Amino acid sequence: MFSHVVLGANDLEKSKTFYDAVIGALGGGPAIPVDENRFMYMHNGGMLMITKPVNGEPACHANGGTLGFAMASAEQTDAWHAAGIAAGGSTCEDPPGVREGSFGPMYLAYMRDPAGNKLCAIYRDA
């Protein structure tokens, strides 16, 4: 359904360090520079771009927005979360673990990137 996701950032170096770690925990490679104001990741058919806003205004997170990453296991979810926290992210919501919901049990981990964007890792066969 989606071709790509673009997130804004004010400090590209902090964001690159963070996303290199969390995308690396998924088996993806480091950032691919696009120009001096943006970089991207390509992995498993998806593309994530991190950019300074084109309009020159400060980047801000989407209140109520969450970017979800599909995980292959609970262990990969934990590694993703740990890599992000170690690389400058901050945990939010409950600690990583199984949560019951209307879609059945899921193993979830939430954190915010250095720009405040909310991210979720989800393993559905928990």
C-alpha positions as CSV (number, residue, x, y, z in Angstrom):
1,M,0.0,0.0,0.0
2,F,2.8,2.5,0.9
3,S,5.8,3.3,-1.3
4,H,7.8,5.2,1.3
5,V,7.8,7.1,4.6
6,V,9.4,10.5,5.1
7,L,10.2,11.9,8.6
8,G,11.5,15.3,9.5
9,A,14.6,15.9,11.7
10,N,16.4,18.9,12.9
11,D,19.7,17.2,13.8
12,L,20.5,14.9,10.9
13,E,23.6,13.4,12.5
14,K,21.7,12.3,15.6
15,S,19.0,10.9,13.5
16,K,21.5,9.1,11.2
17,T,23.1,7.5,14.3
18,F,19.7,6.4,15.6
19,Y,18.3,5.1,12.3
20,D,21.6,3.3,11.4
21,A,21.2,1.4,14.7
22,V,17.5,0.6,14.4
23,I,17.6,-0.3,10.7
24,G,20.8,-2.2,11.3
25,A,18.9,-4.3,14.0
26,L,16.5,-5.3,11.2
27,G,19.4,-6.4,8.9
28,G,19.4,-3.2,6.8
29,G,22.4,-1.2,5.8
30,P,23.4,2.3,6.9
31,A,22.0,5.5,5.5
32,I,22.3,6.3,1.8
33,P,23.0,10.1,1.4
34,V,20.6,11.9,-1.0
35,D,22.0,15.4,-0.5
36,E,23.2,17.5,2.4
37,N,19.6,17.8,3.9
38,R,18.4,14.2,3.6
39,F,19.3,10.5,3.6
40,M,17.4,7.3,3.1
41,Y,17.2,3.6,3.9
42,M,16.0,0.9,1.6
43,H,15.3,-2.6,3.1
44,N,12.9,-5.4,2.2
45,G,11.1,-3.4,-0.4
46,G,10.5,-0.3,1.8
47,M,12.0,3.1,1.8
48,L,12.5,5.5,4.8
49,M,13.8,9.0,4.2
50,I,14.9,11.4,6.9
51,T,15.0,15.0,5.9
52,K,15.2,18.6,7.2
53,P,11.9,20.1,6.2
54,V,11.9,21.6,2.7
55,N,10.1,24.7,3.9
56,G,13.0,25.7,6.2
57,E,10.8,25.5,9.3
58,P,11.8,23.3,12.3
59,A,10.8,19.6,12.1
60,C,8.3,18.4,14.7
61,H,6.7,15.0,15.3
62,A,3.2,14.1,14.3
63,N,1.0,14.2,17.5
64,G,-0.9,10.9,17.4
65,G,1.3,9.5,14.6
66,T,3.2,6.3,14.8
67,L,5.5,4.6,12.3
68,G,5.4,0.8,12.7
69,F,8.2,-1.7,11.8
70,A,7.4,-5.4,11.2
71,M,9.5,-7.7,13.2
72,A,10.4,-11.4,12.6
73,S,10.5,-12.3,16.3
74,A,10.2,-11.0,19.9
75,E,14.1,-11.2,20.1
76,Q,14.4,-9.0,17.0
77,T,11.9,-6.6,18.6
78,D,14.0,-6.4,21.8
79,A,17.2,-5.9,19.8
80,W,15.6,-3.1,17.7
81,H,14.4,-1.3,20.9
82,A,17.8,-1.7,22.6
83,A,19.7,-0.4,19.5
84,G,17.4,2.6,19.3
85,I,17.8,3.5,23.0
86,A,21.5,3.1,22.9
87,A,21.6,5.4,19.8
88,G,19.8,8.3,21.3
89,G,16.1,7.2,21.3
90,S,13.8,7.3,24.3
91,T,11.4,4.7,25.4
92,C,7.8,5.5,25.6
93,E,4.6,3.7,26.7
94,D,5.1,0.3,28.4
95,P,8.3,-1.7,28.2
96,P,8.6,-4.1,25.3
97,G,6.4,-7.1,25.7
98,V,3.2,-9.0,24.8
99,R,0.0,-7.0,24.7
100,E,-3.5,-8.3,24.2
101,G,-5.7,-6.4,21.7
102,S,-8.6,-6.8,19.4
103,F,-6.2,-8.4,16.8
104,G,-4.9,-11.0,19.4
105,P,-1.6,-11.0,21.2
106,M,1.2,-9.0,19.8
107,Y,4.8,-8.4,21.0
108,L,5.3,-4.6,20.9
109,A,8.0,-2.1,21.7
110,Y,7.6,1.7,21.4
111,M,10.2,4.5,21.4
112,R,10.8,8.0,20.1
113,D,13.6,8.9,17.8
114,P,15.8,11.9,18.5
115,A,13.3,14.3,16.7
116,G,10.4,13.0,18.8
117,N,8.8,10.8,16.1
118,K,7.0,7.8,17.7
119,L,8.1,4.4,16.4
120,C,6.6,0.9,17.1
121,A,8.1,-2.5,16.5
122,I,5.5,-5.3,16.2
123,Y,5.8,-9.0,16.2
124,R,2.3,-10.5,15.5
125,D,2.9,-14.2,16.3
126,A,3.6,-13.5,20.0
